[in-house]
């Protein structure tokens, strides 16, 4: 969607250039995903450093000498820290917080001042379930949505402003899937489920939307009655173009899957009423496609599904 938006708004219409940038953006989203996992490790290490510093104070307190180590011994931190995939992918992509320790320290302080932290540290329960619950809480309530962190990522990559919410959801899902028996080989989310198949899908969808742009414009225009196409939010038009292409040229994708995906995208990226508008136009177009025998879905992608 973002790549197509950029293509249609660019004076440079070289397909190969925009396709290359699209696949590059996929890689960058995965970089962001890894940044967040490394951030959790850095935050854990912030706790370790604070304990070490307090132990060597001139006049350490009893608490300094015998600190509560529940935070740094959290089992989720430990599993992420030893994960081979996180380590190897981060090394390969040269992802590190080494030069950005200030923002890590600010987040660590924000966490240790939170009610979630105080409640966790005072709770005698040290179960895996409690550890996972705590990491999910601080991630959801403190890390995700932190303005300084979002600004930091936007400065690194302007496109990440649109990707942060998606990546945060992906990180939380990964944390939720971590079992207590996880070893250093626990598989975190991969960039592609099936690299060859997924890349082909992206390439074909991107190409077909561009090649059939005039055709889909006419189809949409025919269902928008008195509205000129130029007066409709471009994002709405783009999402409908992509939907139409999936309906007509991707026989293995169920109609309902396409509808649900693009209506959700309209809710997230377009105007408040876009999802209703897009759904209405697509329903009319689907009725025509069925009557004209243009829908050719196969197997699990039958129209009724």
C-alpha positions in Angstrom: 0.0 0.0 0.0 2.7 2.5 1.0 4.8 1.6 -2.1 1.8 2.0 -4.4 0.9 5.3 -2.8 4.5 6.5 -3.4 4.4 5.3 -7.0 1.2 7.1 -7.9 2.4 10.3 -6.3 5.9 10.3 -7.8 6.9 11.9 -11.1 9.4 9.0 -11.5 7.3 6.1 -12.8 10.2 3.6 -13.2 8.6 0.4 -12.0 11.8 -1.4 -11.1 12.9 1.5 -8.9 9.7 1.5 -6.9 9.6 -2.3 -6.7 13.1 -2.3 -5.3 12.2 0.4 -2.7 9.1 -1.7 -1.7 11.2 -4.8 -0.9 13.7 -2.6 0.9 10.9 -1.2 3.1 10.0 -4.8 4.1 13.6 -5.3 5.3 13.5 -2.1 7.2 10.3 -3.1 9.0 12.1 -6.2 10.3 15.0 -4.0 11.4 12.5 -2.1 13.6 11.2 -5.4 15.0 14.7 -6.4 16.0 15.4 -2.9 17.5 12.6 -3.4 19.9 13.8 -6.9 21.0 17.3 -5.5 21.6 15.8 -2.7 23.5 14.3 -5.1 26.0 17.8 -6.7 26.5 19.3 -3.2 27.0 16.6 -2.3 29.6 17.4 -5.5 31.5 21.1 -4.6 31.4 20.2 -1.2 32.7 18.9 -2.9 35.8 22.1 -4.9 36.1 24.3 -1.8 35.8 22.3 0.0 38.5 22.7 -2.9 40.9 26.5 -3.0 40.2 26.9 0.7 40.8 25.0 0.8 44.0 27.0 -2.1 45.5 30.2 -0.1 45.2 28.9 3.1 46.8 31.0 4.5 49.7 28.1 3.9 52.1 25.9 1.2 50.6 22.6 0.4 52.3 21.4 -3.1 53.1 19.2 -2.9 50.0 22.3 -1.9 47.9 24.2 -4.9 49.2 21.4 -7.4 48.9 19.2 -6.0 46.1 15.9 -7.3 44.8 17.0 -9.0 41.5 13.6 -10.0 40.3 13.6 -7.5 37.4 17.0 -8.6 36.0 16.2 -12.2 36.4 12.9 -12.0 34.6 12.7 -15.2 32.5 11.4 -13.4 29.4 14.4 -11.0 29.4 16.6 -14.1 29.7 15.0 -16.0 26.8 15.3 -13.0 24.5 18.9 -12.3 25.5 20.1 -15.8 24.6 18.0 -16.1 21.4 20.3 -17.0 18.5 18.0 -15.5 15.8 17.9 -12.1 17.5 21.6 -12.1 17.9 22.5 -13.3 14.4 19.9 -11.1 12.5 20.9 -8.0 14.6 24.6 -8.6 13.8 23.9 -9.2 10.1 21.8 -6.0 9.9 24.2 -4.0 12.1 21.4 -3.1 14.6 22.6 -1.9 18.0 21.7 0.5 20.8 25.4 1.1 21.5 25.4 4.7 20.4 21.9 5.5 21.7 22.2 4.6 25.4 20.6 7.8 26.6 17.1 6.9 25.3 17.5 3.4 26.8 18.3 4.9 30.2 15.3 7.2 30.0 13.0 4.3 29.3 14.6 2.3 32.1 13.9 5.1 34.6 10.4 5.5 33.3 9.8 1.8 33.9 11.3 1.7 37.4 9.1 4.7 38.4 5.9 3.0 37.2 3.2 1.3 39.2 3.7 -1.8 37.1 7.3 -2.1 38.2 6.5 -1.4 41.9 3.7 -4.0 41.9 5.9 -6.6 40.2 8.9 -6.1 42.4 6.8 -6.3 45.6 5.0 -9.5 44.5 6.6 -12.7 45.8 5.3 -14.6 42.8 8.3 -15.3 40.5 6.5 -17.6 38.1 7.0 -17.6 34.4 3.4 -16.5 33.9 4.0 -13.5 36.2 7.3 -12.6 34.4 5.5 -12.7 31.0 2.6 -10.6 32.3 5.0 -8.0 33.6 7.0 -7.7 30.3 3.7 -7.5 28.3 2.4 -4.7 30.7 5.5 -2.5 30.5 5.8 -3.0 26.8 2.2 -2.2 26.1 1.8 0.7 28.7 5.3 2.3 28.7 7.5 1.3 25.7 4.8 1.2 23.0 3.6 4.8 22.5 6.5 6.5 24.2 6.9 9.8 22.4 10.6 10.1 22.7 11.1 6.6 21.4 8.8 7.2 18.5 10.6 10.4 17.6 13.9 8.6 17.8 12.7 6.0 15.3 11.2 8.5 13.0 14.5 10.4 12.8 16.2 7.1 11.9 13.7 6.2 9.2 10.8 8.5 8.2 8.8 5.4 7.0 8.9 3.9 10.5 6.2 6.4 11.7 3.6 4.3 9.9 5.2 1.0 10.9 5.6 1.4 14.7 2.1 0.3 15.7 2.2 -2.8 13.5 5.7 -3.7 14.8 4.6 -3.2 18.4 1.7 -5.6 17.9 4.1 -8.1 16.3 6.5 -7.9 19.3 3.7 -8.3 21.8 2.4 -11.4 19.9 5.9 -12.9 19.9 6.3 -12.3 23.6 2.9 -14.0 24.1 4.0 -17.1 22.2 7.2 -17.6 24.2 6.9 -20.9 26.1 8.6 -21.5 29.5 10.5 -24.3 27.8 12.0 -21.9 25.2 15.7 -22.4 24.4 18.2 -20.3 22.5 16.7 -21.7 19.3 13.1 -20.4 20.0 11.9 -19.1 16.6 10.9 -15.4 16.7 8.8 -14.1 13.9 10.5 -14.3 10.5 10.3 -11.6 7.9 8.6 -14.0 5.5 6.5 -17.1 6.2 7.5 -18.4 2.8 10.0 -16.0 1.2 9.6 -17.1 -2.4 5.8 -17.2 -2.2 5.4 -14.0 -0.2 7.8 -12.0 -2.5 5.9 -13.2 -5.5 2.6 -12.1 -4.1 3.9 -8.7 -3.2 5.5 -8.3 -6.7 2.4 -9.5 -8.5 0.0 -7.3 -6.5 2.2 -4.2 -6.9 2.5 -4.8 -10.7 -1.2 -5.6 -11.3 -2.5 -2.6 -9.5 -0.3 -0.3 -11.6 -1.0 -2.1 -14.9 -4.8 -2.1 -14.4 -5.0 1.3 -12.9 -7.2 2.8 -15.6 -9.5 -0.2 -15.6 -10.0 0.0 -11.8 -10.5 3.7 -11.9 -13.4 3.2 -14.4 -14.9 0.5 -12.2 -14.8 2.7 -9.1 -16.1 5.7 -11.0 -19.0 3.7 -12.1 -20.1 3.0 -8.6 -19.5 6.4 -7.0 -22.5 8.1 -8.7 -22.1 11.8 -8.6 -18.6 11.8 -7.1 -15.7 12.7 -9.3 -12.8 10.4 -8.7 -10.6 13.4 -7.8 -12.9 14.3 -4.9 -12.6 10.9 -3.2 -9.7 10.5 -0.8 -6.8 8.9 -2.7 -6.2 6.4 0.0 -9.8 5.1 -0.4 -9.3 4.8 -4.2 -6.0 3.0 -3.7 -7.4 0.5 -1.2 -10.3 -0.2 -3.6 -7.9 -0.7 -6.5 -5.9 -3.2 -4.5 -9.1 -5.0 -3.4 -10.4 -5.2 -7.0 -7.1 -6.7 -8.2 -7.2 -9.3 -5.5 -10.8 -10.2 -6.4 -10.1 -10.6 -10.1 -6.5 -11.7 -10.4 -5.7 -13.7 -7.2 -7.9 -16.8 -7.4 -6.6 -18.4 -4.1 -7.4 -15.4 -1.9 -11.0 -15.7 -0.4 -13.2 -12.7 -1.1 -13.9 -12.2 2.6 -10.2 -12.2 3.4 -9.7 -9.4 0.9 -12.7 -7.4 2.2 -11.7 -7.7 5.8 -8.0 -6.7 5.2 -8.8 -3.6 3.2 -11.6 -2.4 5.3 -9.2 -2.6 8.3 -6.6 -0.7 6.4 -9.2 2.0 5.6 -10.0 2.4 9.3 -6.3 2.8 10.1 -5.0 4.9 7.3 -7.8 6.9 5.8 -10.7 9.1 6.9 -13.1 8.2 9.8 -15.9 7.2 7.4 -13.7 5.5 4.8 -14.3 1.9 5.9 -18.0 2.2 5.4 -17.5 4.0 2.1 -15.0 1.5 0.8 -17.1 -1.5 2.0 -20.2 -0.1 0.2 -18.4 0.4 -3.2 -16.7 -3.0 -3.0 -20.0 -4.8 -2.2 -21.5 -3.2 -5.4 -18.5 -4.2 -7.5 -18.6 -7.8 -6.1 -22.2 -8.1 -7.1 -21.3 -7.1 -10.7 -18.3 -9.4 -10.8 -20.4 -12.4 -9.7 -23.2 -11.6 -12.2 -20.7 -11.2 -15.0 -18.8 -14.4 -14.1 -15.6 -12.6 -13.5 -14.8 -14.1 -10.1 -12.7 -17.3 -10.5 -11.8 -18.4 -7.0 -10.2 -21.8 -6.4 -10.1 -24.3 -3.5 -10.2 -22.6 -0.1 -10.7 -19.3 -2.0 -14.3 -20.0 -3.1 -16.5 -16.8 -3.3 -18.7 -18.1 -0.5 -15.7 -18.1 1.8 
